[in-house]
Amino acid sequence: MTYLRIKELAEEQGLNITTFARKAELSYTTAHNLWHDRTDQLNRRTLDRAATALGVTVSDLFGGKPGVPQESDQGSDEGYTKRSGV
């Protein structure tokens, strides 16, 4: 499962939510939601600001949880019912 590493990356730099929000020029609410990985949708501008504030690339903001297999978009039919004769 993919998750946001913002809290992890920010704490490595000694930042808390408030200082991260200021540095990234984000509202406290947005920073709090990113910090706690409580987002249903991600805005590219928000991710760019967060990455710039933390001195990393956008792709560095994402990580996989240890022990949890990554799902692939290709080759997995799990959860789908195949229809014959279509």
N, CA, C and O atoms as a Tinker XYZ file with bonds, in Angstrom:
   344  protein
     1  N      0.842000   -1.179000    0.000000    73     2
     2  CA     0.000000    0.000000    0.000000    64     1     3
     3  C      0.886000    1.241000    0.000000    63     2     4     5
     4  O      1.866000    1.313000    0.743000    81     3
     5  N      0.549000    2.187000   -0.809000    73     3     6
     6  CA     1.320000    3.421000   -0.905000    64     5     7
     7  C      0.846000    4.411000    0.153000    63     6     8     9
     8  O     -0.347000    4.517000    0.437000    81     7
     9  N      1.789000    5.122000    0.721000    73     7    10
    10  CA     1.442000    6.145000    1.708000    64     9    11
    11  C      2.344000    7.359000    1.518000    63    10    12    13
    12  O      3.386000    7.281000    0.866000    81    11
    13  N      1.926000    8.478000    2.099000    73    11    14
    14  CA     2.730000    9.701000    2.054000    64    13    15
    15  C      3.753000    9.678000    3.181000    63    14    16    17
    16  O      3.421000    9.339000    4.317000    81    15
    17  N      4.986000   10.036000    2.872000    73    15    18
    18  CA     6.088000   10.031000    3.834000    64    17    19
    19  C      6.360000   11.425000    4.394000    63    18    20    21
    20  O      7.447000   11.669000    4.919000    81    19
    21  N      5.414000   12.331000    4.298000    73    19    22
    22  CA     5.665000   13.723000    4.678000    64    21    23
    23  C      6.080000   13.845000    6.133000    63    22    24    25
    24  O      7.060000   14.525000    6.435000    81    23
    25  N      5.361000   13.208000    7.035000    73    23    26
    26  CA     5.714000   13.286000    8.457000    64    25    27
    27  C      7.139000   12.790000    8.684000    63    26    28    29
    28  O      7.936000   13.442000    9.359000    81    27
    29  N      7.445000   11.641000    8.119000    73    27    30
    30  CA     8.777000   11.039000    8.262000    64    29    31
    31  C      9.869000   11.977000    7.750000    63    30    32    33
    32  O     10.866000   12.205000    8.434000    81    31
    33  N      9.681000   12.513000    6.558000    73    31    34
    34  CA    10.685000   13.399000    5.953000    64    33    35
    35  C     10.814000   14.715000    6.720000    63    34    36    37
    36  O     11.920000   15.221000    6.911000    81    35
    37  N      9.689000   15.261000    7.155000    73    35    38
    38  CA     9.720000   16.532000    7.882000    64    37    39
    39  C     10.383000   16.371000    9.247000    63    38    40    41
    40  O     11.188000   17.210000    9.652000    81    39
    41  N     10.049000   15.303000    9.948000    73    39    42
    42  CA    10.641000   15.097000   11.270000    64    41    43
    43  C     12.152000   14.879000   11.194000    63    42    44    45
    44  O     12.880000   15.243000   12.118000    81    43
    45  N     12.629000   14.282000   10.088000    73    43    46
    46  CA    14.079000   14.123000    9.897000    64    45    47
    47  C     14.770000   15.477000    9.850000    63    46    48    49
    48  O     15.949000   15.597000   10.182000    81    47
    49  N     14.019000   16.501000    9.431000    73    47    50
    50  CA    14.569000   17.855000    9.334000    64    49    51
    51  C     14.208000   18.713000   10.548000    63    50    52    53
    52  O     14.506000   19.906000   10.584000    81    51
    53  N     13.569000   18.100000   11.534000    73    51    54
    54  CA    13.210000   18.828000   12.749000    64    53    55
    55  C     11.983000   19.711000   12.602000    63    54    56    57
    56  O     11.782000   20.631000   13.395000    81    55
    57  N     11.165000   19.442000   11.600000    73    55    58
    58  CA     9.960000   20.248000   11.375000    64    57    59
    59  C      8.758000   19.615000   12.059000    63    58    60    61
    60  O      8.652000   18.392000   12.155000    81    59
    61  N      7.853000   20.469000   12.533000    73    59    62
    62  CA     6.560000   19.992000   12.994000    64    61    63
    63  C      5.513000   20.421000   11.961000    63    62    64    65
    64  O      5.866000   21.011000   10.941000    81    63
    65  N      4.253000   20.137000   12.207000    73    63    66
    66  CA     3.227000   20.450000   11.211000    64    65    67
    67  C      3.184000   21.942000   10.905000    63    66    68    69
    68  O      3.090000   22.335000    9.742000    81    67
    69  N      3.251000   22.763000   11.926000    73    67    70
    70  CA     3.158000   24.206000   11.734000    64    69    71
    71  C      4.321000   24.745000   10.912000    63    70    72    73
    72  O      4.112000   25.527000    9.985000    81    71
    73  N      5.541000   24.336000   11.240000    73    71    74
    74  CA     6.696000   24.838000   10.489000    64    73    75
    75  C      6.711000   24.279000    9.071000    63    74    76    77
    76  O      7.121000   24.967000    8.136000    81    75
    77  N      6.266000   23.037000    8.908000    73    75    78
    78  CA     6.150000   22.469000    7.564000    64    77    79
    79  C      5.131000   23.259000    6.749000    63    78    80    81
    80  O      5.390000   23.587000    5.591000    81    79
    81  N      3.982000   23.567000    7.332000    73    79    82
    82  CA     2.929000   24.319000    6.633000    64    81    83
    83  C      3.447000   25.677000    6.178000    63    82    84    85
    84  O      3.204000   26.093000    5.045000    81    83
    85  N      4.152000   26.359000    7.053000    73    83    86
    86  CA     4.703000   27.675000    6.700000    64    85    87
    87  C      5.752000   27.569000    5.597000    63    86    88    89
    88  O      5.743000   28.343000    4.640000    81    87
    89  N      6.643000   26.612000    5.741000    73    87    90
    90  CA     7.715000   26.446000    4.761000    64    89    91
    91  C      7.163000   26.060000    3.391000    63    90    92    93
    92  O      7.686000   26.492000    2.364000    81    91
    93  N      6.107000   25.246000    3.376000    73    91    94
    94  CA     5.505000   24.794000    2.115000    64    93    95
    95  C      4.445000   25.760000    1.596000    63    94    96    97
    96  O      3.895000   25.563000    0.512000    81    95
    97  N      4.161000   26.800000    2.371000    73    95    98
    98  CA     3.119000   27.771000    2.018000    64    97    99
    99  C      1.774000   27.079000    1.807000    63    98   100   101
   100  O      1.081000   27.305000    0.815000    81    99
   101  N      1.430000   26.222000    2.783000    73    99   102
   102  CA     0.158000   25.507000    2.774000    64   101   103
   103  C     -0.638000   25.907000    4.008000    63   102   104   105
   104  O     -0.069000   26.340000    5.010000    81   103
   105  N     -1.948000   25.761000    3.931000    73   103   106
   106  CA    -2.758000   26.020000    5.119000    64   105   107
   107  C     -2.437000   24.942000    6.153000    63   106   108   109
   108  O     -1.978000   23.853000    5.809000    81   107
   109  N     -2.684000   25.262000    7.417000    73   107   110
   110  CA    -2.430000   24.287000    8.468000    64   109   111
   111  C     -3.268000   23.032000    8.233000    63   110   112   113
   112  O     -2.780000   21.918000    8.422000    81   111
   113  N     -4.521000   23.206000    7.824000    73   111   114
   114  CA    -5.413000   22.063000    7.594000    64   113   115
   115  C     -4.861000   21.139000    6.507000    63   114   116   117
   116  O     -4.855000   19.919000    6.670000    81   115
   117  N     -4.400000   21.718000    5.407000    73   115   118
   118  CA    -3.824000   20.915000    4.332000    64   117   119
   119  C     -2.569000   20.198000    4.819000    63   118   120   121
   120  O     -2.399000   19.005000    4.571000    81   119
   121  N     -1.698000   20.915000    5.505000    73   119   122
   122  CA    -0.468000   20.306000    6.026000    64   121   123
   123  C     -0.795000   19.187000    7.014000    63   122   124   125
   124  O     -0.158000   18.134000    6.986000    81   123
   125  N     -1.767000   19.402000    7.873000    73   123   126
   126  CA    -2.178000   18.396000    8.856000    64   125   127
   127  C     -2.680000   17.134000    8.150000    63   126   128   129
   128  O     -2.323000   16.022000    8.539000    81   127
   129  N     -3.498000   17.303000    7.127000    73   127   130
   130  CA    -4.017000   16.150000    6.386000    64   129   131
   131  C     -2.908000   15.395000    5.662000    63   130   132   133
   132  O     -2.913000   14.164000    5.641000    81   131
   133  N     -1.961000   16.114000    5.071000    73   131   134
   134  CA    -0.822000   15.461000    4.429000    64   133   135
   135  C      0.032000   14.732000    5.459000    63   134   136   137
   136  O      0.452000   13.597000    5.235000    81   135
   137  N      0.285000   15.387000    6.582000    73   135   138
   138  CA     1.121000   14.852000    7.653000    64   137   139
   139  C      0.589000   13.500000    8.139000    63   138   140   141
   140  O      1.346000   12.558000    8.375000    81   139
   141  N     -0.737000   13.439000    8.280000    73   139   142
   142  CA    -1.378000   12.229000    8.791000    64   141   143
   143  C     -1.898000   11.319000    7.678000    63   142   144   145
   144  O     -2.637000   10.369000    7.939000    81   143
   145  N     -1.506000   11.619000    6.432000    73   143   146
   146  CA    -1.866000   10.802000    5.267000    64   145   147
   147  C     -3.381000   10.622000    5.171000    63   146   148   149
   148  O     -3.875000    9.522000    4.922000    81   147
   149  N     -4.103000   11.713000    5.372000    73   147   150
   150  CA    -5.567000   11.700000    5.302000    64   149   151
   151  C     -6.028000   12.465000    4.072000    63   150   152   153
   152  O     -6.631000   13.533000    4.179000    81   151
   153  N     -5.747000   11.925000    2.938000    73   151   154
   154  CA    -6.130000   12.592000    1.699000    64   153   155
   155  C     -6.795000   11.599000    0.757000    63   154   156   157
   156  O     -6.321000   10.476000    0.584000    81   155
   157  N     -7.883000   12.021000    0.158000    73   155   158
   158  CA    -8.539000   11.201000   -0.852000    64   157   159
   159  C     -8.027000   11.572000   -2.237000    63   158   160   161
   160  O     -7.936000   10.727000   -3.127000    81   159
   161  N     -7.694000   12.849000   -2.404000    73   159   162
   162  CA    -7.177000   13.353000   -3.670000    64   161   163
   163  C     -5.955000   14.210000   -3.383000    63   162   164   165
   164  O     -5.867000   14.870000   -2.348000    81   163
   165  N     -5.023000   14.185000   -4.312000    73   163   166
   166  CA    -3.817000   14.986000   -4.159000    64   165   167
   167  C     -3.708000   15.975000   -5.311000    63   166   168   169
   168  O     -3.897000   15.620000   -6.475000    81   167
   169  N     -3.407000   17.199000   -4.974000    73   167   170
   170  CA    -3.247000   18.264000   -5.946000    64   169   171
   171  C     -1.766000   18.369000   -6.308000    63   170   172   173
   172  O     -0.909000   18.355000   -5.424000    81   171
   173  N     -1.467000   18.472000   -7.592000    73   171   174
   174  CA    -0.066000   18.548000   -8.029000    64   173   175
   175  C      0.654000   19.741000   -7.420000    63   174   176   177
   176  O      1.809000   19.620000   -7.012000    81   175
   177  N      0.001000   20.876000   -7.353000    73   175   178
   178  CA     0.635000   22.068000   -6.781000    64   177   179
   179  C      0.977000   21.845000   -5.307000    63   178   180   181
   180  O      2.040000   22.255000   -4.841000    81   179
   181  N      0.079000   21.200000   -4.587000    73   179   182
   182  CA     0.322000   20.905000   -3.177000    64   181   183
   183  C      1.515000   19.977000   -3.016000    63   182   184   185
   184  O      2.372000   20.196000   -2.160000    81   183
   185  N      1.568000   18.941000   -3.842000    73   183   186
   186  CA     2.702000   18.018000   -3.778000    64   185   187
   187  C      4.008000   18.712000   -4.143000    63   186   188   189
   188  O      5.042000   18.458000   -3.524000    81   187
   189  N      3.966000   19.583000   -5.141000    73   187   190
   190  CA     5.166000   20.341000   -5.525000    64   189   191
   191  C      5.640000   21.213000   -4.372000    63   190   192   193
   192  O      6.837000   21.272000   -4.090000    81   191
   193  N      4.718000   21.885000   -3.708000    73   191   194
   194  CA     5.090000   22.748000   -2.575000    64   193   195
   195  C      5.678000   21.936000   -1.425000    63   194   196   197
   196  O      6.673000   22.333000   -0.818000    81   195
   197  N      5.053000   20.796000   -1.134000    73   195   198
   198  CA     5.544000   19.941000   -0.052000    64   197   199
   199  C      6.941000   19.423000   -0.369000    63   198   200   201
   200  O      7.826000   19.450000    0.486000    81   199
   201  N      7.139000   18.954000   -1.592000    73   199   202
   202  CA     8.448000   18.425000   -1.991000    64   201   203
   203  C      9.519000   19.510000   -1.942000    63   202   204   205
   204  O     10.624000   19.272000   -1.455000    81   203
   205  N      9.201000   20.685000   -2.440000    73   203   206
   206  CA    10.162000   21.791000   -2.428000    64   205   207
   207  C     10.534000   22.165000   -0.995000    63   206   208   209
   208  O     11.708000   22.385000   -0.693000    81   207
   209  N      9.548000   22.237000   -0.121000    73   207   210
   210  CA     9.803000   22.595000    1.280000    64   209   211
   211  C     10.700000   21.569000    1.967000    63   210   212   213
   212  O     11.491000   21.910000    2.847000    81   211
   213  N     10.568000   20.315000    1.556000    73   211   214
   214  CA    11.355000   19.249000    2.179000    64   213   215
   215  C     12.651000   18.954000    1.431000    63   214   216   217
   216  O     13.455000   18.137000    1.879000    81   215
   217  N     12.855000   19.617000    0.292000    73   215   218
   218  CA    14.078000   19.431000   -0.480000    64   217   219
   219  C     14.172000   18.062000   -1.137000    63   218   220   221
   220  O     15.262000   17.509000   -1.284000    81   219
   221  N     13.018000   17.516000   -1.534000    73   219   222
   222  CA    12.982000   16.207000   -2.178000    64   221   223
   223  C     12.158000   16.291000   -3.460000    63   222   224   225
   224  O     11.564000   17.329000   -3.754000    81   223
   225  N     12.123000   15.206000   -4.213000    73   223   226
   226  CA    11.265000   15.160000   -5.393000    64   225   227
   227  C      9.872000   14.698000   -4.970000    63   226   228   229
   228  O      9.698000   14.145000   -3.884000    81   227
   229  N      8.888000   14.925000   -5.829000    73   227   230
   230  CA     7.526000   14.487000   -5.530000    64   229   231
   231  C      7.493000   12.980000   -5.317000    63   230   232   233
   232  O      6.805000   12.498000   -4.417000    81   231
   233  N      8.218000   12.244000   -6.124000    73   231   234
   234  CA     8.211000   10.781000   -5.973000    64   233   235
   235  C      8.783000   10.341000   -4.625000    63   234   236   237
   236  O      8.424000    9.276000   -4.123000    81   235
   237  N      9.671000   11.149000   -4.032000    73   235   238
   238  CA    10.222000   10.823000   -2.718000    64   237   239
   239  C      9.183000   10.937000   -1.609000    63   238   240   241
   240  O      9.388000   10.414000   -0.514000    81   239
   241  N      8.072000   11.613000   -1.881000    73   239   242
   242  CA     7.027000   11.785000   -0.874000    64   241   243
   243  C      6.229000   10.506000   -0.642000    63   242   244   245
   244  O      5.494000   10.399000    0.339000    81   243
   245  N      6.372000    9.542000   -1.538000    73   243   246
   246  CA     5.587000    8.319000   -1.457000    64   245   247
   247  C      6.446000    7.140000   -1.040000    63   246   248   249
   248  O      7.614000    7.044000   -1.419000    81   247
   249  N      5.869000    6.255000   -0.269000    73   247   250
   250  CA     6.558000    5.040000    0.135000    64   249   251
   251  C      5.583000    3.895000    0.233000    63   250   252   253
   252  O      4.368000    4.092000    0.219000    81   251
   253  N      6.119000    2.706000    0.331000    73   251   254
   254  CA     5.296000    1.516000    0.515000    64   253   255
   255  C      5.447000    1.018000    1.936000    63   254   256   257
   256  O      6.538000    1.077000    2.503000    81   255
   257  N      4.372000    0.530000    2.512000    73   255   258
   258  CA     4.433000    0.025000    3.881000    64   257   259
   259  C      5.112000   -1.346000    3.881000    63   258   260   261
   260  O      4.763000   -2.217000    3.084000    81   259
   261  N      6.072000   -1.531000    4.770000    73   259   262
   262  CA     6.785000   -2.804000    4.835000    64   261   263
   263  C      5.834000   -3.964000    5.105000    63   262   264   265
   264  O      4.916000   -3.852000    5.918000    81   263
   265  N      6.062000   -5.075000    4.416000    73   263   266
   266  CA     5.265000   -6.267000    4.639000    64   265   267
   267  C      3.934000   -6.292000    3.928000    63   266   268   269
   268  O      3.220000   -7.294000    3.980000    81   267
   269  N      3.588000   -5.207000    3.265000    73   267   270
   270  CA     2.322000   -5.156000    2.537000    64   269   271
   271  C      2.645000   -5.160000    1.059000    63   270   272   273
   272  O      3.302000   -4.240000    0.574000    81   271
   273  N      2.196000   -6.183000    0.323000    73   271   274
   274  CA     2.516000   -6.249000   -1.105000    64   273   275
   275  C      1.930000   -5.078000   -1.874000    63   274   276   277
   276  O      0.824000   -4.616000   -1.593000    81   275
   277  N      2.689000   -4.611000   -2.844000    73   275   278
   278  CA     2.231000   -3.539000   -3.718000    64   277   279
   279  C      1.282000   -4.112000   -4.752000    63   278   280   281
   280  O      1.564000   -5.149000   -5.352000    81   279
   281  N      0.160000   -3.444000   -4.962000    73   279   282
   282  CA    -0.778000   -3.884000   -5.980000    64   281   283
   283  C     -0.333000   -3.344000   -7.321000    63   282   284   285
   284  O      0.146000   -2.215000   -7.418000    81   283
   285  N     -0.491000   -4.141000   -8.337000    73   283   286
   286  CA    -0.117000   -3.741000   -9.677000    64   285   287
   287  C     -1.365000   -3.484000  -10.487000    63   286   288   289
   288  O     -2.356000   -4.204000  -10.365000    81   287
   289  N     -1.318000   -2.457000  -11.312000    73   287   290
   290  CA    -2.450000   -2.159000  -12.182000    64   289   291
   291  C     -2.535000   -3.136000  -13.337000    63   290   292   293
   292  O     -3.589000   -3.285000  -13.955000    81   291
   293  N     -1.440000   -3.796000  -13.628000    73   291   294
   294  CA    -1.404000   -4.691000  -14.781000    64   293   295
   295  C     -1.356000   -6.133000  -14.313000    63   294   296   297
   296  O     -0.679000   -6.463000  -13.339000    81   295
   297  N     -2.081000   -6.986000  -15.018000    73   295   298
   298  CA    -1.997000   -8.406000  -14.773000    64   297   299
   299  C     -2.809000   -8.918000  -13.611000    63   298   300   301
   300  O     -2.782000  -10.119000  -13.345000    81   299
   301  N     -3.522000   -8.078000  -12.910000    73   299   302
   302  CA    -4.312000   -8.537000  -11.788000    64   301   303
   303  C     -5.786000   -8.499000  -12.140000    63   302   304   305
   304  O     -6.339000   -7.448000  -12.463000    81   303
   305  N     -6.410000   -9.665000  -12.072000    73   303   306
   306  CA    -7.843000   -9.749000  -12.318000    64   305   307
   307  C     -8.605000   -9.910000  -11.013000    63   306   308   309
   308  O     -9.820000  -10.107000  -11.024000    81   307
   309  N     -7.903000   -9.828000   -9.887000    73   307   310
   310  CA    -8.526000  -10.024000   -8.600000    64   309   311
   311  C     -9.633000   -8.996000   -8.386000    63   310   312   313
   312  O     -9.448000   -7.803000   -8.625000    81   311
   313  N    -10.758000   -9.473000   -7.942000    73   311   314
   314  CA   -11.870000   -8.574000   -7.681000    64   313   315
   315  C    -12.760000   -8.316000   -8.896000    63   314   316   317
   316  O    -13.751000   -7.593000   -8.792000    81   315
   317  N    -12.422000   -8.891000  -10.029000    73   315   318
   318  CA   -13.188000   -8.700000  -11.240000    64   317   319
   319  C    -13.787000  -10.035000  -11.661000    63   318   320   321
   320  O    -13.144000  -11.079000  -11.553000    81   319
   321  N    -15.004000   -9.990000  -12.134000    73   319   322
   322  CA   -15.647000  -11.181000  -12.654000    64   321   323
   323  C    -15.537000  -11.159000  -14.170000    63   322   324   325
   324  O    -15.950000  -10.203000  -14.827000    81   323
   325  N    -14.972000  -12.228000  -14.710000    73   323   326
   326  CA   -14.835000  -12.309000  -16.164000    64   325   327
   327  C    -16.163000  -12.767000  -16.740000    63   326   328   329
   328  O    -16.792000  -13.695000  -16.233000    81   327
   329  N    -16.570000  -12.110000  -17.793000    73   327   330
   330  CA   -17.804000  -12.470000  -18.482000    64   329   331
   331  C    -17.449000  -13.229000  -19.741000    63   330   332   333
   332  O    -16.608000  -12.791000  -20.526000    81   331
   333  N    -18.088000  -14.359000  -19.931000    73   331   334
   334  CA   -17.815000  -15.121000  -21.143000    64   333   335
   335  C    -18.775000  -14.706000  -22.227000    63   334   336   337
   336  O    -19.888000  -14.254000  -21.955000    81   335
   337  N    -18.339000  -14.862000  -23.452000    73   335   338
   338  CA   -19.191000  -14.575000  -24.594000    64   337   339
   339  C    -19.392000  -13.112000  -24.890000    63   338   340   341
   340  O    -20.331000  -12.745000  -25.597000    81   339
   341  N    -18.531000  -12.272000  -24.366000    73   339   342
   342  CA   -18.674000  -10.822000  -24.607000    64   341   343
   343  C    -17.773000  -10.408000  -25.727000    63   342   344
   344  O    -17.740000   -9.232000  -26.089000    81   343
